């Protein structure tokens, strides 16, 4: 019965659906475990407050994903241009007048609903979609500097720089995704070096004008030096070390009440503490599966845009996940990137849902085209 309903209403790659549902379920369990004490203290004894909030936002995200996966992914090529132009003033407004948290203005509060909105999430989705569209339309003139490469360089450099004014880690992650997407899109390596130079110039200007230069410098120095580990990193290592192979079991984390942002930035440490090395490996495997299935569209899709779009969005989600997990285990300097679908969040969950919906839409169109080709034969 479930199989029949899934086949009727859930289109696209079933493996991606399974990965999404498993990661979402993991997020609900870990967020509840990580926030129950915090909720009891801040919400007058209501230990389920953050659980209900996260679950509500997750359901909305999955609902958005379902709606988007029903649509034709090609419409997002047209919407991406409008979204990019909208992102520029939003990013500037957020930098100058946004809610300042931890010396960074990354959010603006939406009136009436009183929900924080992070414009970098919109800009990230719009840039990847727009870049995939530009590369697909100009495959025959991919080496044309004026028609193809200058617009690509300008959009990548300007959007990443605007994000870097208040969020360097997201900017670096997005820039890396653009580099990979351009490489897949057959942009010559010499022009990729040009992108690196442009990114370096725009990035240096953003660091000089932005809010996070000193913070980024100190975090990088602490990571390289290793003489004095930051408090968050130490507590994360303790959680991972005490988790062992099998973990302490759900809800038995000790570090959740000590480790800052155990429900978002360091949620992977809590996963390992409660579910052990086995649980951590399973989560990593799920993200790698998502990347592999998302990349399949590059070889299977008969349209360059669908393949590049699916690959770019898959890269963005998985690179963010790997950075988050790498920070938790000490493989990178501390950042503020959440673990997609798992960390407690607001607009990050929503835009992850949109991105996954687009990936599923491309796989759905690819399957339909394969079926048409098979019937013709």
Secondary structure, 3 states (H helix, E strand, C coil): CHHHHHHHHCCCCHHHHHHHHHHHHHHHHHHHHHHHHHHHHHCCCCCCHHHHHHHHHHHHHHHHHHHHHHCCCCHHHHHHHHHHHHHHHHHHHHHHHCEEECCEEEEEEECCCCEEECHHHHHHHHHHHHHHHHHHHCHHHCCCHHHHHHHHHHHHHHHHHHHHCCCHHHHHHHHHHHHHHHHHCCCCHHHHHHHHHHHHHHHHHHHHHCCCHHHHHHHHHHHHHCCCCCHHHHHHHHHHHHHCCCCCCCCCCCHHHCCCCCCCCCHHHHHHHHHHHHHHHHHHHHHHHHHHHHHHHHHHCCCHHHHHHHHHHHHHHHHHHHHHHHHHCCCCCCCCCCCCCCCCCCHHHHHHHHHHHHHHHHHHHHHHHHHHHHHHC
